[in-house]
């Protein structure tokens, strides 16, 4: 069972849910997002992505994309805020 599946089981029991995206913040230095469909824009201060439903903007400093593969995105740098758009 994956990390996100463990969390889903803990929060929702056996209930079947399919969230439009999954986000895990690791302190203020990294973020891991599942179900990303594309990258709208990126700079060291802001990364905006498309999700299956809507989008997400990460703001901070020294941001960079560490991984983008098969809908998974890993971002590193100093994360100040994450906003659903």
PDB file of N, CA, C and O in Angstrom:
ATOM      1  N   UNK A   1       0.849  -1.177   0.000  1.00  0.00           N
ATOM      2  CA  UNK A   1       0.000   0.000   0.000  1.00  0.00           C
ATOM      3  C   UNK A   1       0.895   1.241   0.000  1.00  0.00           C
ATOM      4  O   UNK A   1       1.882   1.296   0.733  1.00  0.00           O
ATOM      5  N   UNK A   2       0.548   2.237  -0.823  1.00  0.00           N
ATOM      6  CA  UNK A   2       1.354   3.454  -0.913  1.00  0.00           C
ATOM      7  C   UNK A   2       1.106   4.374   0.284  1.00  0.00           C
ATOM      8  O   UNK A   2       0.144   4.199   1.032  1.00  0.00           O
ATOM      9  N   UNK A   3       1.972   5.330   0.444  1.00  0.00           N
ATOM     10  CA  UNK A   3       1.844   6.318   1.513  1.00  0.00           C
ATOM     11  C   UNK A   3       0.486   7.013   1.456  1.00  0.00           C
ATOM     12  O   UNK A   3      -0.193   7.143   2.474  1.00  0.00           O
ATOM     13  N   UNK A   4       0.089   7.463   0.248  1.00  0.00           N
ATOM     14  CA  UNK A   4      -1.193   8.143   0.097  1.00  0.00           C
ATOM     15  C   UNK A   4      -2.359   7.201   0.366  1.00  0.00           C
ATOM     16  O   UNK A   4      -3.374   7.623   0.920  1.00  0.00           O
ATOM     17  N   UNK A   5      -2.233   5.941  -0.013  1.00  0.00           N
ATOM     18  CA  UNK A   5      -3.288   4.966   0.269  1.00  0.00           C
ATOM     19  C   UNK A   5      -3.434   4.752   1.771  1.00  0.00           C
ATOM     20  O   UNK A   5      -4.550   4.600   2.268  1.00  0.00           O
ATOM     21  N   UNK A   6      -2.326   4.737   2.495  1.00  0.00           N
ATOM     22  CA  UNK A   6      -2.375   4.617   3.953  1.00  0.00           C
ATOM     23  C   UNK A   6      -3.116   5.798   4.572  1.00  0.00           C
ATOM     24  O   UNK A   6      -3.936   5.618   5.472  1.00  0.00           O
ATOM     25  N   UNK A   7      -2.830   6.998   4.094  1.00  0.00           N
ATOM     26  CA  UNK A   7      -3.503   8.194   4.608  1.00  0.00           C
ATOM     27  C   UNK A   7      -4.994   8.142   4.291  1.00  0.00           C
ATOM     28  O   UNK A   7      -5.825   8.424   5.154  1.00  0.00           O
ATOM     29  N   UNK A   8      -5.332   7.782   3.054  1.00  0.00           N
ATOM     30  CA  UNK A   8      -6.738   7.692   2.643  1.00  0.00           C
ATOM     31  C   UNK A   8      -7.487   6.681   3.507  1.00  0.00           C
ATOM     32  O   UNK A   8      -8.613   6.943   3.931  1.00  0.00           O
ATOM     33  N   UNK A   9      -6.884   5.550   3.767  1.00  0.00           N
ATOM     34  CA  UNK A   9      -7.504   4.515   4.598  1.00  0.00           C
ATOM     35  C   UNK A   9      -7.721   5.033   6.016  1.00  0.00           C
ATOM     36  O   UNK A   9      -8.771   4.796   6.611  1.00  0.00           O
ATOM     37  N   UNK A  10      -6.734   5.736   6.554  1.00  0.00           N
ATOM     38  CA  UNK A  10      -6.836   6.278   7.907  1.00  0.00           C
ATOM     39  C   UNK A  10      -7.943   7.321   8.018  1.00  0.00           C
ATOM     40  O   UNK A  10      -8.689   7.328   8.997  1.00  0.00           O
ATOM     41  N   UNK A  11      -8.059   8.202   7.024  1.00  0.00           N
ATOM     42  CA  UNK A  11      -9.035   9.290   7.078  1.00  0.00           C
ATOM     43  C   UNK A  11     -10.442   8.886   6.662  1.00  0.00           C
ATOM     44  O   UNK A  11     -11.424   9.357   7.236  1.00  0.00           O
ATOM     45  N   UNK A  12     -10.540   8.007   5.658  1.00  0.00           N
ATOM     46  CA  UNK A  12     -11.847   7.709   5.078  1.00  0.00           C
ATOM     47  C   UNK A  12     -12.268   6.252   5.222  1.00  0.00           C
ATOM     48  O   UNK A  12     -13.310   5.869   4.690  1.00  0.00           O
ATOM     49  N   UNK A  13     -11.496   5.432   5.919  1.00  0.00           N
ATOM     50  CA  UNK A  13     -11.832   4.025   6.107  1.00  0.00           C
ATOM     51  C   UNK A  13     -11.931   3.315   4.771  1.00  0.00           C
ATOM     52  O   UNK A  13     -11.079   3.507   3.903  1.00  0.00           O
ATOM     53  N   UNK A  14     -12.944   2.507   4.597  1.00  0.00           N
ATOM     54  CA  UNK A  14     -13.119   1.751   3.362  1.00  0.00           C
ATOM     55  C   UNK A  14     -13.826   2.519   2.267  1.00  0.00           C
ATOM     56  O   UNK A  14     -14.041   1.987   1.178  1.00  0.00           O
ATOM     57  N   UNK A  15     -14.194   3.767   2.537  1.00  0.00           N
ATOM     58  CA  UNK A  15     -14.926   4.582   1.564  1.00  0.00           C
ATOM     59  C   UNK A  15     -14.078   4.817   0.313  1.00  0.00           C
ATOM     60  O   UNK A  15     -12.902   5.168   0.399  1.00  0.00           O
ATOM     61  N   UNK A  16     -14.689   4.620  -0.827  1.00  0.00           N
ATOM     62  CA  UNK A  16     -13.974   4.794  -2.093  1.00  0.00           C
ATOM     63  C   UNK A  16     -14.016   6.260  -2.513  1.00  0.00           C
ATOM     64  O   UNK A  16     -15.087   6.806  -2.780  1.00  0.00           O
ATOM     65  N   UNK A  17     -12.850   6.888  -2.569  1.00  0.00           N
ATOM     66  CA  UNK A  17     -12.764   8.271  -3.032  1.00  0.00           C
ATOM     67  C   UNK A  17     -11.676   8.359  -4.091  1.00  0.00           C
ATOM     68  O   UNK A  17     -10.721   7.583  -4.090  1.00  0.00           O
ATOM     69  N   UNK A  18     -11.836   9.304  -4.981  1.00  0.00           N
ATOM     70  CA  UNK A  18     -10.835   9.525  -6.017  1.00  0.00           C
ATOM     71  C   UNK A  18     -10.562  11.023  -6.109  1.00  0.00           C
ATOM     72  O   UNK A  18     -11.195  11.724  -6.898  1.00  0.00           O
ATOM     73  N   UNK A  19      -9.622  11.514  -5.303  1.00  0.00           N
ATOM     74  CA  UNK A  19      -9.356  12.950  -5.307  1.00  0.00           C
ATOM     75  C   UNK A  19      -8.750  13.398  -6.631  1.00  0.00           C
ATOM     76  O   UNK A  19      -8.048  12.626  -7.285  1.00  0.00           O
ATOM     77  N   UNK A  20      -9.018  14.652  -7.035  1.00  0.00           N
ATOM     78  CA  UNK A  20      -8.470  15.148  -8.300  1.00  0.00           C
ATOM     79  C   UNK A  20      -6.947  15.292  -8.277  1.00  0.00           C
ATOM     80  O   UNK A  20      -6.314  15.311  -9.332  1.00  0.00           O
ATOM     81  N   UNK A  21      -6.362  15.392  -7.096  1.00  0.00           N
ATOM     82  CA  UNK A  21      -4.902  15.436  -6.967  1.00  0.00           C
ATOM     83  C   UNK A  21      -4.537  15.058  -5.538  1.00  0.00           C
ATOM     84  O   UNK A  21      -5.384  15.045  -4.645  1.00  0.00           O
ATOM     85  N   UNK A  22      -3.274  14.756  -5.345  1.00  0.00           N
ATOM     86  CA  UNK A  22      -2.742  14.474  -4.013  1.00  0.00           C
ATOM     87  C   UNK A  22      -1.485  15.310  -3.838  1.00  0.00           C
ATOM     88  O   UNK A  22      -0.659  15.419  -4.744  1.00  0.00           O
ATOM     89  N   UNK A  23      -1.356  15.900  -2.650  1.00  0.00           N
ATOM     90  CA  UNK A  23      -0.233  16.785  -2.365  1.00  0.00           C
ATOM     91  C   UNK A  23       0.362  16.419  -1.019  1.00  0.00           C
ATOM     92  O   UNK A  23      -0.358  16.240  -0.037  1.00  0.00           O
ATOM     93  N   UNK A  24       1.663  16.310  -0.980  1.00  0.00           N
ATOM     94  CA  UNK A  24       2.376  16.058   0.266  1.00  0.00           C
ATOM     95  C   UNK A  24       3.475  17.111   0.394  1.00  0.00           C
ATOM     96  O   UNK A  24       4.362  17.199  -0.454  1.00  0.00           O
ATOM     97  N   UNK A  25       3.409  17.908   1.463  1.00  0.00           N
ATOM     98  CA  UNK A  25       4.469  18.877   1.752  1.00  0.00           C
ATOM     99  C   UNK A  25       5.438  18.250   2.737  1.00  0.00           C
ATOM    100  O   UNK A  25       5.027  17.644   3.727  1.00  0.00           O
ATOM    101  N   UNK A  26       6.705  18.395   2.465  1.00  0.00           N
ATOM    102  CA  UNK A  26       7.731  17.878   3.353  1.00  0.00           C
ATOM    103  C   UNK A  26       8.446  19.089   3.939  1.00  0.00           C
ATOM    104  O   UNK A  26       9.381  19.631   3.349  1.00  0.00           O
ATOM    105  N   UNK A  27       7.983  19.492   5.108  1.00  0.00           N
ATOM    106  CA  UNK A  27       8.481  20.719   5.713  1.00  0.00           C
ATOM    107  C   UNK A  27       8.182  21.889   4.796  1.00  0.00           C
ATOM    108  O   UNK A  27       7.101  21.963   4.212  1.00  0.00           O
ATOM    109  N   UNK A  28       9.128  22.798   4.668  1.00  0.00           N
ATOM    110  CA  UNK A  28       8.961  23.910   3.727  1.00  0.00           C
ATOM    111  C   UNK A  28       9.956  23.791   2.574  1.00  0.00           C
ATOM    112  O   UNK A  28      10.165  24.742   1.821  1.00  0.00           O
ATOM    113  N   UNK A  29      10.576  22.594   2.445  1.00  0.00           N
ATOM    114  CA  UNK A  29      11.623  22.433   1.447  1.00  0.00           C
ATOM    115  C   UNK A  29      11.294  21.553   0.267  1.00  0.00           C
ATOM    116  O   UNK A  29      12.098  21.444  -0.659  1.00  0.00           O
ATOM    117  N   UNK A  30      10.109  20.906   0.271  1.00  0.00           N
ATOM    118  CA  UNK A  30       9.774  20.034  -0.855  1.00  0.00           C
ATOM    119  C   UNK A  30       8.275  19.769  -0.894  1.00  0.00           C
ATOM    120  O   UNK A  30       7.587  19.837   0.125  1.00  0.00           O
ATOM    121  N   UNK A  31       7.788  19.467  -2.087  1.00  0.00           N
ATOM    122  CA  UNK A  31       6.386  19.084  -2.281  1.00  0.00           C
ATOM    123  C   UNK A  31       6.337  17.976  -3.319  1.00  0.00           C
ATOM    124  O   UNK A  31       7.121  17.954  -4.268  1.00  0.00           O
ATOM    125  N   UNK A  32       5.396  17.051  -3.118  1.00  0.00           N
ATOM    126  CA  UNK A  32       5.181  15.961  -4.073  1.00  0.00           C
ATOM    127  C   UNK A  32       3.703  15.976  -4.432  1.00  0.00           C
ATOM    128  O   UNK A  32       2.845  15.912  -3.552  1.00  0.00           O
ATOM    129  N   UNK A  33       3.406  16.060  -5.724  1.00  0.00           N
ATOM    130  CA  UNK A  33       2.022  16.179  -6.195  1.00  0.00           C
ATOM    131  C   UNK A  33       1.747  15.069  -7.196  1.00  0.00           C
ATOM    132  O   UNK A  33       2.546  14.826  -8.101  1.00  0.00           O
ATOM    133  N   UNK A  34       0.610  14.395  -7.031  1.00  0.00           N
ATOM    134  CA  UNK A  34       0.170  13.375  -7.981  1.00  0.00           C
ATOM    135  C   UNK A  34      -0.994  13.919  -8.799  1.00  0.00           C
ATOM    136  O   UNK A  34      -1.721  14.799  -8.340  1.00  0.00           O
ATOM    137  N   UNK A  35      -1.169  13.402 -10.000  1.00  0.00           N
ATOM    138  CA  UNK A  35      -2.243  13.760 -10.941  1.00  0.00           C
ATOM    139  C   UNK A  35      -2.033  15.132 -11.578  1.00  0.00           C
ATOM    140  O   UNK A  35      -2.999  15.847 -11.846  1.00  0.00           O
ATOM    141  N   UNK A  36      -0.791  15.494 -11.818  1.00  0.00           N
ATOM    142  CA  UNK A  36      -0.459  16.716 -12.550  1.00  0.00           C
ATOM    143  C   UNK A  36      -0.539  16.395 -14.040  1.00  0.00           C
ATOM    144  O   UNK A  36       0.064  15.428 -14.505  1.00  0.00           O
ATOM    145  N   UNK A  37      -1.286  17.212 -14.790  1.00  0.00           N
ATOM    146  CA  UNK A  37      -1.431  16.952 -16.228  1.00  0.00           C
ATOM    147  C   UNK A  37      -0.479  17.787 -17.074  1.00  0.00           C
ATOM    148  O   UNK A  37      -0.256  17.472 -18.244  1.00  0.00           O
ATOM    149  N   UNK A  38       0.085  18.845 -16.501  1.00  0.00           N
ATOM    150  CA  UNK A  38       1.022  19.665 -17.252  1.00  0.00           C
ATOM    151  C   UNK A  38       1.562  20.800 -16.412  1.00  0.00           C
ATOM    152  O   UNK A  38       1.046  21.098 -15.334  1.00  0.00           O
ATOM    153  N   UNK A  39       2.604  21.428 -16.918  1.00  0.00           N
ATOM    154  CA  UNK A  39       3.215  22.573 -16.250  1.00  0.00           C
ATOM    155  C   UNK A  39       2.814  23.827 -17.006  1.00  0.00           C
ATOM    156  O   UNK A  39       3.082  23.957 -18.200  1.00  0.00           O
ATOM    157  N   UNK A  40       2.165  24.755 -16.296  1.00  0.00           N
ATOM    158  CA  UNK A  40       1.722  26.015 -16.902  1.00  0.00           C
ATOM    159  C   UNK A  40       2.888  26.996 -16.990  1.00  0.00           C
ATOM    160  O   UNK A  40       3.126  27.590 -18.042  1.00  0.00           O
ATOM    161  N   UNK A  41       3.608  27.163 -15.891  1.00  0.00           N
ATOM    162  CA  UNK A  41       4.759  28.074 -15.868  1.00  0.00           C
ATOM    163  C   UNK A  41       5.653  27.711 -14.689  1.00  0.00           C
ATOM    164  O   UNK A  41       5.217  27.100 -13.713  1.00  0.00           O
ATOM    165  N   UNK A  42       6.908  28.104 -14.810  1.00  0.00           N
ATOM    166  CA  UNK A  42       7.801  27.885 -13.678  1.00  0.00           C
ATOM    167  C   UNK A  42       8.917  28.916 -13.678  1.00  0.00           C
ATOM    168  O   UNK A  42       9.413  29.333 -14.724  1.00  0.00           O
ATOM    169  N   UNK A  43       9.290  29.308 -12.480  1.00  0.00           N
ATOM    170  CA  UNK A  43      10.411  30.204 -12.231  1.00  0.00           C
ATOM    171  C   UNK A  43      10.914  29.867 -10.829  1.00  0.00           C
ATOM    172  O   UNK A  43      10.273  29.091 -10.121  1.00  0.00           O
ATOM    173  N   UNK A  44      12.041  30.429 -10.417  1.00  0.00           N
ATOM    174  CA  UNK A  44      12.518  30.152  -9.058  1.00  0.00           C
ATOM    175  C   UNK A  44      11.580  30.661  -7.955  1.00  0.00           C
ATOM    176  O   UNK A  44      11.704  30.259  -6.799  1.00  0.00           O
ATOM    177  N   UNK A  45      10.640  31.550  -8.318  1.00  0.00           N
ATOM    178  CA  UNK A  45       9.711  32.101  -7.330  1.00  0.00           C
ATOM    179  C   UNK A  45       8.312  31.494  -7.395  1.00  0.00           C
ATOM    180  O   UNK A  45       7.552  31.607  -6.433  1.00  0.00           O
ATOM    181  N   UNK A  46       7.951  30.847  -8.520  1.00  0.00           N
ATOM    182  CA  UNK A  46       6.582  30.345  -8.660  1.00  0.00           C
ATOM    183  C   UNK A  46       6.512  29.211  -9.681  1.00  0.00           C
ATOM    184  O   UNK A  46       7.073  29.303 -10.773  1.00  0.00           O
ATOM    185  N   UNK A  47       5.816  28.148  -9.307  1.00  0.00           N
ATOM    186  CA  UNK A  47       5.555  27.037 -10.220  1.00  0.00           C
ATOM    187  C   UNK A  47       4.052  26.827 -10.254  1.00  0.00           C
ATOM    188  O   UNK A  47       3.427  26.604  -9.217  1.00  0.00           O
ATOM    189  N   UNK A  48       3.464  26.899 -11.456  1.00  0.00           N
ATOM    190  CA  UNK A  48       2.030  26.678 -11.641  1.00  0.00           C
ATOM    191  C   UNK A  48       1.827  25.448 -12.506  1.00  0.00           C
ATOM    192  O   UNK A  48       2.487  25.274 -13.531  1.00  0.00           O
ATOM    193  N   UNK A  49       0.899  24.591 -12.075  1.00  0.00           N
ATOM    194  CA  UNK A  49       0.653  23.348 -12.804  1.00  0.00           C
ATOM    195  C   UNK A  49      -0.835  23.171 -13.072  1.00  0.00           C
ATOM    196  O   UNK A  49      -1.685  23.727 -12.377  1.00  0.00           O
ATOM    197  N   UNK A  50      -1.123  22.381 -14.098  1.00  0.00           N
ATOM    198  CA  UNK A  50      -2.484  21.972 -14.405  1.00  0.00           C
ATOM    199  C   UNK A  50      -2.748  20.639 -13.712  1.00  0.00           C
ATOM    200  O   UNK A  50      -1.889  19.757 -13.681  1.00  0.00           O
ATOM    201  N   UNK A  51      -3.946  20.511 -13.161  1.00  0.00           N
ATOM    202  CA  UNK A  51      -4.391  19.264 -12.564  1.00  0.00           C
ATOM    203  C   UNK A  51      -5.541  18.711 -13.392  1.00  0.00           C
ATOM    204  O   UNK A  51      -6.005  19.369 -14.323  1.00  0.00           O
ATOM    205  N   UNK A  52      -6.001  17.521 -13.066  1.00  0.00           N
ATOM    206  CA  UNK A  52      -7.151  16.964 -13.779  1.00  0.00           C
ATOM    207  C   UNK A  52      -8.356  17.890 -13.645  1.00  0.00           C
ATOM    208  O   UNK A  52      -9.166  17.998 -14.565  1.00  0.00           O
ATOM    209  N   UNK A  53      -8.470  18.554 -12.499  1.00  0.00           N
ATOM    210  CA  UNK A  53      -9.523  19.548 -12.267  1.00  0.00           C
ATOM    211  C   UNK A  53      -8.873  20.779 -11.659  1.00  0.00           C
ATOM    212  O   UNK A  53      -8.505  20.763 -10.485  1.00  0.00           O
ATOM    213  N   UNK A  54      -8.725  21.837 -12.431  1.00  0.00           N
ATOM    214  CA  UNK A  54      -8.159  23.079 -11.928  1.00  0.00           C
ATOM    215  C   UNK A  54      -6.649  23.123 -12.016  1.00  0.00           C
ATOM    216  O   UNK A  54      -6.034  22.534 -12.905  1.00  0.00           O
ATOM    217  N   UNK A  55      -6.068  23.845 -11.064  1.00  0.00           N
ATOM    218  CA  UNK A  55      -4.625  24.008 -11.065  1.00  0.00           C
ATOM    219  C   UNK A  55      -4.100  24.240  -9.666  1.00  0.00           C
ATOM    220  O   UNK A  55      -4.860  24.290  -8.699  1.00  0.00           O
ATOM    221  N   UNK A  56      -2.790  24.382  -9.572  1.00  0.00           N
ATOM    222  CA  UNK A  56      -2.119  24.566  -8.299  1.00  0.00           C
ATOM    223  C   UNK A  56      -0.929  25.489  -8.531  1.00  0.00           C
ATOM    224  O   UNK A  56      -0.211  25.345  -9.521  1.00  0.00           O
ATOM    225  N   UNK A  57      -0.719  26.440  -7.618  1.00  0.00           N
ATOM    226  CA  UNK A  57       0.424  27.341  -7.702  1.00  0.00           C
ATOM    227  C   UNK A  57       1.234  27.242  -6.419  1.00  0.00           C
ATOM    228  O   UNK A  57       0.701  27.363  -5.316  1.00  0.00           O
ATOM    229  N   UNK A  58       2.521  27.022  -6.583  1.00  0.00           N
ATOM    230  CA  UNK A  58       3.451  26.961  -5.460  1.00  0.00           C
ATOM    231  C   UNK A  58       4.326  28.202  -5.536  1.00  0.00           C
ATOM    232  O   UNK A  58       4.922  28.485  -6.575  1.00  0.00           O
ATOM    233  N   UNK A  59       4.402  28.946  -4.428  1.00  0.00           N
ATOM    234  CA  UNK A  59       5.231  30.149  -4.379  1.00  0.00           C
ATOM    235  C   UNK A  59       6.337  29.956  -3.357  1.00  0.00           C
ATOM    236  O   UNK A  59       6.161  29.275  -2.346  1.00  0.00           O
ATOM    237  N   UNK A  60       7.482  30.569  -3.639  1.00  0.00           N
ATOM    238  CA  UNK A  60       8.601  30.460  -2.726  1.00  0.00           C
ATOM    239  C   UNK A  60       9.851  31.084  -3.301  1.00  0.00           C
ATOM    240  O   UNK A  60       9.777  32.043  -4.069  1.00  0.00           O
ATOM    241  N   UNK A  61      11.001  30.544  -2.932  1.00  0.00           N
ATOM    242  CA  UNK A  61      12.271  31.028  -3.471  1.00  0.00           C
ATOM    243  C   UNK A  61      13.170  29.829  -3.765  1.00  0.00           C
ATOM    244  O   UNK A  61      13.145  28.818  -3.064  1.00  0.00           O
ATOM    245  N   UNK A  62      13.952  29.974  -4.809  1.00  0.00           N
ATOM    246  CA  UNK A  62      14.842  28.895  -5.208  1.00  0.00           C
ATOM    247  C   UNK A  62      14.116  27.622  -5.611  1.00  0.00           C
ATOM    248  O   UNK A  62      14.654  26.525  -5.463  1.00  0.00           O
ATOM    249  N   UNK A  63      12.888  27.764  -6.122  1.00  0.00           N
ATOM    250  CA  UNK A  63      12.099  26.591  -6.497  1.00  0.00           C
ATOM    251  C   UNK A  63      12.635  25.964  -7.777  1.00  0.00           C
ATOM    252  O   UNK A  63      13.064  26.663  -8.695  1.00  0.00           O
ATOM    253  N   UNK A  64      12.604  24.663  -7.822  1.00  0.00           N
ATOM    254  CA  UNK A  64      12.957  23.956  -9.055  1.00  0.00           C
ATOM    255  C   UNK A  64      12.225  22.621  -9.105  1.00  0.00           C
ATOM    256  O   UNK A  64      11.843  22.058  -8.079  1.00  0.00           O
ATOM    257  N   UNK A  65      12.044  22.136 -10.317  1.00  0.00           N
ATOM    258  CA  UNK A  65      11.356  20.869 -10.538  1.00  0.00           C
ATOM    259  C   UNK A  65      12.396  19.758 -10.475  1.00  0.00           C
ATOM    260  O   UNK A  65      13.315  19.700 -11.292  1.00  0.00           O
ATOM    261  N   UNK A  66      12.238  18.894  -9.509  1.00  0.00           N
ATOM    262  CA  UNK A  66      13.173  17.782  -9.328  1.00  0.00           C
ATOM    263  C   UNK A  66      12.759  16.580 -10.173  1.00  0.00           C
ATOM    264  O   UNK A  66      13.610  15.833 -10.657  1.00  0.00           O
ATOM    265  N   UNK A  67      11.435  16.392 -10.350  1.00  0.00           N
ATOM    266  CA  UNK A  67      10.924  15.263 -11.131  1.00  0.00           C
ATOM    267  C   UNK A  67       9.561  15.627 -11.701  1.00  0.00           C
ATOM    268  O   UNK A  67       8.734  16.224 -11.013  1.00  0.00           O
ATOM    269  N   UNK A  68       9.329  15.267 -12.962  1.00  0.00           N
ATOM    270  CA  UNK A  68       7.998  15.356 -13.556  1.00  0.00           C
ATOM    271  C   UNK A  68       7.868  14.175 -14.497  1.00  0.00           C
ATOM    272  O   UNK A  68       8.431  14.170 -15.592  1.00  0.00           O
ATOM    273  N   UNK A  69       7.116  13.172 -14.057  1.00  0.00           N
ATOM    274  CA  UNK A  69       7.021  11.925 -14.813  1.00  0.00           C
ATOM    275  C   UNK A  69       5.696  11.237 -14.507  1.00  0.00           C
ATOM    276  O   UNK A  69       5.342  11.056 -13.342  1.00  0.00           O
ATOM    277  N   UNK A  70       4.969  10.855 -15.545  1.00  0.00           N
ATOM    278  CA  UNK A  70       3.732  10.081 -15.415  1.00  0.00           C
ATOM    279  C   UNK A  70       2.748  10.697 -14.426  1.00  0.00           C
ATOM    280  O   UNK A  70       2.120   9.977 -13.651  1.00  0.00           O
ATOM    281  N   UNK A  71       2.609  12.020 -14.446  1.00  0.00           N
ATOM    282  CA  UNK A  71       1.649  12.700 -13.584  1.00  0.00           C
ATOM    283  C   UNK A  71       2.150  13.030 -12.197  1.00  0.00           C
ATOM    284  O   UNK A  71       1.423  13.638 -11.411  1.00  0.00           O
ATOM    285  N   UNK A  72       3.377  12.646 -11.875  1.00  0.00           N
ATOM    286  CA  UNK A  72       3.952  12.951 -10.568  1.00  0.00           C
ATOM    287  C   UNK A  72       4.942  14.102 -10.703  1.00  0.00           C
ATOM    288  O   UNK A  72       5.760  14.132 -11.623  1.00  0.00           O
ATOM    289  N   UNK A  73       4.854  15.047  -9.772  1.00  0.00           N
ATOM    290  CA  UNK A  73       5.733  16.208  -9.783  1.00  0.00           C
ATOM    291  C   UNK A  73       6.383  16.355  -8.419  1.00  0.00           C
ATOM    292  O   UNK A  73       5.695  16.346  -7.397  1.00  0.00           O
ATOM    293  N   UNK A  74       7.697  16.488  -8.394  1.00  0.00           N
ATOM    294  CA  UNK A  74       8.433  16.765  -7.167  1.00  0.00           C
ATOM    295  C   UNK A  74       9.076  18.137  -7.315  1.00  0.00           C
ATOM    296  O   UNK A  74       9.788  18.401  -8.284  1.00  0.00           O
ATOM    297  N   UNK A  75       8.817  19.007  -6.344  1.00  0.00           N
ATOM    298  CA  UNK A  75       9.341  20.369  -6.340  1.00  0.00           C
ATOM    299  C   UNK A  75      10.216  20.529  -5.103  1.00  0.00           C
ATOM    300  O   UNK A  75       9.863  20.062  -4.020  1.00  0.00           O
ATOM    301  N   UNK A  76      11.356  21.189  -5.268  1.00  0.00           N
ATOM    302  CA  UNK A  76      12.242  21.467  -4.141  1.00  0.00           C
ATOM    303  C   UNK A  76      12.536  22.963  -4.109  1.00  0.00           C
ATOM    304  O   UNK A  76      12.357  23.666  -5.104  1.00  0.00           O
ATOM    305  N   UNK A  77      12.985  23.433  -2.962  1.00  0.00           N
ATOM    306  CA  UNK A  77      13.257  24.848  -2.744  1.00  0.00           C
ATOM    307  C   UNK A  77      12.521  25.306  -1.500  1.00  0.00           C
ATOM    308  O   UNK A  77      11.908  24.493  -0.809  1.00  0.00           O
ATOM    309  N   UNK A  78      12.573  26.582  -1.210  1.00  0.00           N
ATOM    310  CA  UNK A  78      11.888  27.134  -0.036  1.00  0.00           C
ATOM    311  C   UNK A  78      10.438  27.440  -0.403  1.00  0.00           C
ATOM    312  O   UNK A  78      10.172  28.410  -1.112  1.00  0.00           O
ATOM    313  N   UNK A  79       9.501  26.625   0.071  1.00  0.00           N
ATOM    314  CA  UNK A  79       8.081  26.790  -0.254  1.00  0.00           C
ATOM    315  C   UNK A  79       7.430  27.692   0.786  1.00  0.00           C
ATOM    316  O   UNK A  79       7.492  27.430   1.987  1.00  0.00           O
ATOM    317  N   UNK A  80       6.802  28.768   0.294  1.00  0.00           N
ATOM    318  CA  UNK A  80       6.128  29.722   1.170  1.00  0.00           C
ATOM    319  C   UNK A  80       4.626  29.477   1.190  1.00  0.00           C
ATOM    320  O   UNK A  80       3.993  29.567   2.242  1.00  0.00           O
ATOM    321  N   UNK A  81       4.049  29.165   0.016  1.00  0.00           N
ATOM    322  CA  UNK A  81       2.604  28.933  -0.036  1.00  0.00           C
ATOM    323  C   UNK A  81       2.247  27.994  -1.180  1.00  0.00           C
ATOM    324  O   UNK A  81       2.977  27.865  -2.163  1.00  0.00           O
ATOM    325  N   UNK A  82       1.091  27.340  -1.014  1.00  0.00           N
ATOM    326  CA  UNK A  82       0.507  26.493  -2.049  1.00  0.00           C
ATOM    327  C   UNK A  82      -0.946  26.915  -2.171  1.00  0.00           C
ATOM    328  O   UNK A  82      -1.674  26.968  -1.180  1.00  0.00           O
ATOM    329  N   UNK A  83      -1.362  27.215  -3.399  1.00  0.00           N
ATOM    330  CA  UNK A  83      -2.726  27.708  -3.622  1.00  0.00           C
ATOM    331  C   UNK A  83      -3.409  26.894  -4.708  1.00  0.00           C
ATOM    332  O   UNK A  83      -2.839  26.645  -5.771  1.00  0.00           O
ATOM    333  N   UNK A  84      -4.629  26.486  -4.428  1.00  0.00           N
ATOM    334  CA  UNK A  84      -5.458  25.805  -5.429  1.00  0.00           C
ATOM    335  C   UNK A  84      -6.133  26.877  -6.262  1.00  0.00           C
ATOM    336  O   UNK A  84      -6.781  27.769  -5.714  1.00  0.00           O
ATOM    337  N   UNK A  85      -5.992  26.803  -7.584  1.00  0.00           N
ATOM    338  CA  UNK A  85      -6.579  27.817  -8.475  1.00  0.00           C
ATOM    339  C   UNK A  85      -7.500  27.179  -9.488  1.00  0.00           C
ATOM    340  O   UNK A  85      -8.083  27.877 -10.318  1.00  0.00           O
TER     341      UNK A  85
END
